[in-house]
Amino acid sequence: MSEEGVNPQRRRLLLATSGLGAVGTVFALTPFVLSMMPSARAKAAGAPVEVDISKVEPGQLLTVEWRGKPVWILRRTPEMLKALTEDEKFLADPKSSVAEQQPTYAQNTTRSLKPEFLVLVGICTHLGCSPAQRLVAGTASGLGDDWPGGFFCPCHGSKFDLAGRVFKNVPAPTNLQVPPYSFISDTRIAIGVDKQGAA
Ligand code: FES
């Protein structure tokens, strides 16, 4: 609307009314924001996080947040799974013998409930940096032609395979952590809670 022809008194009234509208909007939003807070707090405290994995393609990695930490969900290809049976000579703990680093159902070669899906906390077990993805095997990784695919921590050079198992002779003392999780369906995972009731 053109301001020409609006007298000063009417203009003041219009401004006052629009100000009230803005204040009204703030009050209207406040209960909504407050009602979201318990859920945000619950999430930070460790509430389970449900993830749709239906769009994750083979070879792709999805990152979600749980308890303020990055959690990776990697859909492994048949080649990636094959590499897990061939790279044990590089590994410090190929059998995942440190019990705290995974639930019992992930204490296996693939460190998972279903071999195709790896679920890992993406935090280096040395001093807590976030390792970089080096999923592709071989020289393209920049880590040598015998690199089996996995993760490389840029802080002090720790390496992990495609099951999060730590290499020998690196600073990280243990395999990456597998969090408690369960499949709600073929396409949905709950991170932070499992069928054994662990959280
Ligand atoms: S924090 Fe990863 S190697 Fe030191």
Residues whose N, C-alpha, C, O or C-beta is under 5 A from the ligand:
A	BS01	FES	C124 H126 L127 G128 C129 C153 C155 H156 G157 S158 P171
